[in-house]
């Protein structure tokens, strides 16, 4: 089996058809009046397929392996917060990028998760075709399923290229979404502690 055929077979096994993406990109280049064979574009379909493999890797991330037994029994019932988690995603409506920061908090109920796993959870869901509202909810739901915490809160702030580059062309518009679960929803003091914590020292989004 040639290296190219082997690579195509490996990607197909992982649910990613690089060859089909390359063919589609070549069709798009032809459709906009470009020449896919000119020097600058000759390898573009291959590059785009490689980019999509990385940008949409969340579809092929195993949640069990992602957590990798990084759940620990701890006698701690105060808030755990990881803030300013950078993320990059693709809007499912126009397949243009949106990016920003996620702030994730929870109150343990006997178990905590390894610090590095929370950014990985954000990456798993952001590296899919997404809308910001669903992304926010999926992060919170997954954390609740993995930990069964007393409560969880997720706030996501995003810049959307689909509204900055096209359409209304509002360059400074920011979108904020939030999901509050358990004590973060039922207890105003807990919710306010979370919101105050992420607002302190907050920096404007620049990408």
PyMOL commands that set and color helices and strands:
alter all, ss='L'
color gray80, all
select helices_A, chain A and resi 3-13+18-31+44-55+57-60+63-67+115-126+132-147+161-164+183-186+188-199
alter helices_A, ss='H'
color red, helices_A
select strands_A, chain A and resi 71-73+79-91+97-107+111-113+129-130+151-160+175-182
alter strands_A, ss='S'
color yellow, strands_A
deselect
rebuild
show_as cartoon
